[in-house]
Amino acid sequence: MLNKSGFIDAVCSQIPEEEYNFIFDGITESIESIYKYKNSVVGMLEAISMSYDSSSMDLDAIFSKISDPG
């Protein structure tokens, strides 16, 4: 809706190019970091531990050992 109306283009055209590139790069890096974390072992175990009851699986202990191996 905002894109079709031209609102986003109007806002983006008012942002200086250097600042726009800085914001765009920051958003891109944040998204990449989120995907890397979610696809990591720790991220997958966190997702599993949220899906299952902690009493049926001791994922908290596994998660803790992987997060802090030393």
Summary of the structure (lengths in Angstrom):
residues: 70
radius of gyration: 19.9
end to end distance: 50.5
largest distance: 54.4
contacts: 137
relative contact order: 0.07
helix: 76%
strand: 0%
